[in-house]
Every structure is written in C-alpha cells, then in structure tokens.
Amino acid sequence: MTKELFLRDAYLREFEAEVVNLNGREVVLDETAFYPGGGGQPPDKGTLGIGPISANVVDVRREGGDIVHVLDAAIPGTVRTLRGTLDWERRYAHMRHHTALHVLSGVIWKNFGAKVTGGRMHADRARMDFSFPGEWTAEVVGEIERLTNEALAEERPVKVYELSREEVLANPDLIRTQTNLVPERVEAIRIVEVEGIDTQADGGTHVSNTREVGKIEITNHKSKGRQNKRVEFVLR
C-alpha cells in the first residue's frame, strides 16, 4: 500500500522512495507525493529518477491501495530507489483552484441552499455544477462572484483533519454533493475546512490560506437543465 504523502503535506515538492513494483513504464513506490487524481482534481505530473536515469510522470492512478506512476520511458529493473519531483507550478495551480471551488461551494450553499452536482479544475480554469433552486440570472451570478471574492479576501485558514465515518454521515453539511461519494470501505474520512465558510469531506490538495487563491472571475455561466447550473471561472 502506497503511503500518500500529499495528504499530510500538500506543499511537498520532492521526495525519495523505495520501488515496490516496476513493470515497464509503470512504477509503484512505498510512498509518493504525486496525487493520483479524483474529486475533479487531475493527477499530478513531474519526474521520477535517480542519478542519470530520469523519466517524466505522464499519469498517476490508484489501483486498490497502490498508486501507479505511468512514465514516458521505462526505468531499468535494477533500480531500487527513485527521487520524485512534482511539476510544482501545475500542482499549485490545482491547489488554488480546488480551494476556490470549496469557497464557491460554501457561498452558494450558505446563501442559496444549492448542492454541488459536479466540478472540474485545470491549471488555468475551473468549473462547478450545482442544483440551484432559485431564479438564474446574471445578477445572481454577479452576487456569487462578489460573495466568493469577499470570502477569499478575508484570509481564511484552510485546515485538514479526520473524522470517523459515523460523525461525517451524521452531519449532512459535511457531504454537500447530490450523491454521497464516500466509499463504504473508508472508515476515517479526511475533512477539509475553510474556516467559517466551508467544511467538506475531501481527498485532494489545497492551499493553507485563502489569500493564496487570489480572486475568481466568472467567465461563463449556463443552465444545464431545470435546476442544474454551471459557472466557469479563472483566477486573477
């Protein structure tokens, strides 16, 4: 089982780990800082290597309890230790957008009672879908942008901790997606709390304070059904 270093330290850029399994261009390590993707956050990219040996990490995925690093070139089977280096600019952009999505989620929940139905982040943009019960107008979208930027500017700490599955499922405010996506096998659930604005079960990476996010600028909004709405934004 791969130890997930990114869960404890989202700012870890480099690490060294032992090779557990090496199969051509696919490598499993005993621990990793590479996020394998999930919850709308893409998998990390970067490099794995040792000395003159180096390959680019082009994909990362989960397989049971392991995290598989997919490389653009095979690593020799004699290698026992590898140093990982993240594409930090890309990862940090994902962290900023992910935290922005949580603040946006908190704003539309507290002010409009809307539940999230989906979301996706990239290094240069993000989107969120939600079930919006009220009238969907440009004025409402502008108010969502204003309230989100006010919350971001308040320099709110972002905390990460764990709660038992029973505690989380007993509090519907902690899982505000339309569908409960927490797997049955998970007993201790990781919580990401943006102080005073949003607290949710989450397995991704985030910045430590909303001041690192900057401002959102909603670039597009649309109706995708009677209640399902979407906003797309960039960070400034």
C-alpha positions in Angstrom: 0.0 0.0 0.0 1.4 3.4 -1.0 1.8 6.0 1.7 0.1 9.2 0.4 2.5 12.0 1.4 0.3 14.6 -0.3 -2.4 14.1 2.3 -0.2 15.4 5.1 1.9 18.0 3.2 0.4 19.4 0.1 3.5 21.6 -0.3 5.9 18.8 -0.6 7.6 19.1 -4.0 10.3 16.5 -3.9 10.7 13.1 -2.1 12.7 9.9 -2.2 11.0 6.5 -2.1 11.6 2.8 -2.5 10.4 0.9 -5.5 7.8 -1.7 -4.7 6.9 -2.8 -8.2 8.4 -1.9 -11.6 6.6 -3.0 -14.7 7.9 -1.4 -17.8 6.7 2.2 -17.7 4.6 1.7 -14.6 6.1 2.2 -11.1 4.7 1.6 -7.6 6.6 3.3 -4.7 6.3 2.7 -1.0 5.3 6.4 -0.7 4.6 9.3 -3.0 3.8 13.0 -3.2 2.1 12.6 -6.6 -1.7 13.0 -6.4 -3.5 10.3 -8.4 -6.5 12.3 -9.4 -10.0 12.3 -8.1 -12.8 14.6 -7.0 -12.4 16.7 -10.1 -8.7 17.3 -9.5 -6.4 15.9 -12.2 -3.4 13.7 -11.4 0.0 15.3 -10.9 2.8 15.3 -13.4 6.6 15.6 -12.9 9.6 13.3 -13.0 11.0 10.2 -11.3 14.7 9.3 -11.5 17.9 8.6 -9.8 21.4 9.8 -10.9 21.5 9.9 -14.8 18.2 7.9 -15.0 15.1 10.0 -15.4 11.6 9.7 -16.9 8.6 12.0 -17.0 5.5 11.1 -15.0 2.7 11.4 -17.5 -0.2 9.9 -15.5 -0.9 8.7 -11.9 -3.7 6.4 -10.9 -5.0 4.3 -8.0 -5.1 0.5 -8.1 -6.5 -0.7 -4.9 -4.2 0.5 -2.1 -1.4 1.3 -4.6 -0.6 4.4 -6.5 0.8 3.7 -10.0 3.1 6.2 -11.7 2.9 6.0 -15.5 6.2 7.1 -17.2 7.1 8.2 -20.7 10.0 5.8 -20.7 10.9 2.5 -18.9 13.1 2.6 -15.8 15.7 -0.2 -15.5 14.5 -3.1 -13.4 17.7 -2.9 -11.2 16.6 0.5 -9.8 15.5 0.3 -6.1 15.1 3.9 -5.1 13.7 6.9 -7.0 13.5 10.6 -6.4 10.2 12.2 -7.4 9.9 15.9 -8.4 6.5 17.4 -9.0 5.6 19.8 -11.7 5.0 22.3 -8.9 3.6 25.2 -11.0 0.8 22.8 -12.3 0.1 21.3 -8.8 0.0 24.6 -7.1 -2.5 25.9 -9.7 -4.7 22.9 -8.9 -4.5 23.6 -5.2 -5.5 27.2 -5.7 -8.4 26.3 -7.9 -9.5 23.5 -5.6 -9.7 25.8 -2.6 -11.5 28.4 -4.7 -14.1 25.7 -5.6 -14.6 24.9 -1.9 -15.2 28.6 -1.1 -17.6 28.9 -4.0 -19.4 25.8 -2.8 -19.7 27.3 0.7 -21.0 30.6 -0.7 -23.7 29.1 -2.8 -24.7 26.7 0.0 -25.0 29.3 2.7 -26.6 32.0 0.6 -28.7 30.0 -1.9 -29.0 26.4 -0.5 -27.5 24.9 -3.7 -25.9 21.5 -3.6 -22.9 20.6 -5.8 -23.5 18.2 -8.6 -20.0 18.2 -10.2 -16.8 20.1 -10.7 -13.5 20.1 -12.5 -10.3 22.0 -12.2 -7.4 22.6 -14.5 -4.2 24.6 -14.1 -5.8 27.7 -15.8 -9.5 27.4 -15.1 -12.3 25.5 -13.2 -16.0 24.9 -13.3 -18.7 23.9 -10.8 -22.1 22.5 -11.4 -24.9 22.7 -8.8 -28.6 22.3 -8.3 -29.8 25.8 -8.0 -33.4 26.2 -6.7 -33.9 29.9 -7.5 -34.0 32.2 -10.5 -30.8 32.0 -12.5 -29.8 35.5 -13.7 -26.7 37.5 -14.5 -27.3 39.4 -11.3 -27.3 36.2 -9.2 -24.1 35.1 -10.9 -22.5 38.5 -10.1 -23.6 38.2 -6.5 -22.0 34.8 -6.3 -18.7 36.1 -7.7 -18.8 39.1 -5.2 -19.5 37.0 -2.2 -16.9 34.4 -3.1 -14.2 37.1 -3.6 -15.1 38.7 -0.3 -14.6 35.3 1.5 -11.3 34.7 -0.3 -10.0 38.2 0.7 -10.7 37.5 4.4 -7.6 35.3 4.5 -9.3 32.3 6.0 -7.1 29.4 7.2 -7.7 26.0 5.4 -7.5 23.1 7.9 -7.2 19.4 7.2 -8.2 16.7 9.7 -10.0 13.3 10.0 -13.4 12.4 11.5 -15.0 8.9 11.8 -17.4 7.8 9.1 -20.2 7.9 11.7 -19.6 11.5 12.6 -19.5 12.6 8.9 -22.6 10.7 7.8 -24.5 12.1 10.8 -23.8 15.6 9.6 -25.3 16.3 6.2 -23.4 19.6 6.0 -20.1 17.7 5.6 -21.1 16.0 2.3 -23.0 18.5 0.2 -22.8 16.8 -3.1 -26.1 15.5 -4.6 -24.7 11.9 -4.1 -22.6 10.6 -1.2 -19.3 9.7 -3.0 -17.5 8.4 0.1 -16.7 4.7 -0.5 -18.0 2.1 2.0 -14.5 0.9 2.8 -13.4 4.3 4.2 -13.7 4.4 8.0 -11.7 7.6 8.8 -12.8 10.4 6.5 -10.5 13.3 5.6 -12.1 16.7 6.1 -11.0 20.0 4.5 -12.3 23.1 6.4 -12.1 26.6 5.0 -12.6 28.4 8.3 -16.1 29.9 8.6 -17.2 29.2 5.1 -17.0 25.6 4.1 -16.3 22.1 5.6 -16.4 19.0 3.4 -15.1 15.5 3.1 -12.3 15.8 0.5 -9.3 13.8 -0.6 -7.5 16.5 -2.7 -4.8 19.1 -2.1 -5.4 22.7 -1.1 -3.6 25.9 -0.2 -3.2 26.7 3.5 -5.0 30.1 3.4 -7.5 31.7 1.0 -5.1 34.6 0.4 -3.1 32.3 -1.8 -6.1 31.8 -4.2 -6.4 35.4 -5.3 -9.7 36.4 -6.9 -12.1 34.4 -9.1 -13.5 35.9 -12.3 -16.6 34.0 -13.6 -16.1 33.8 -17.3 -19.2 31.8 -18.3 -22.4 30.6 -16.7 -25.1 28.5 -18.1 -28.3 26.5 -17.4 -27.9 22.7 -18.0 -31.5 21.8 -17.1 -34.4 23.0 -15.0 -32.2 23.3 -11.8 -28.7 22.2 -12.8 -26.5 25.2 -13.4 -22.8 25.8 -14.2 -20.3 28.5 -13.6 -16.8 28.6 -15.1 -14.1 30.8 -13.7 -10.4 31.7 -13.8 -8.2 33.1 -11.1 -6.7 36.6 -11.0 
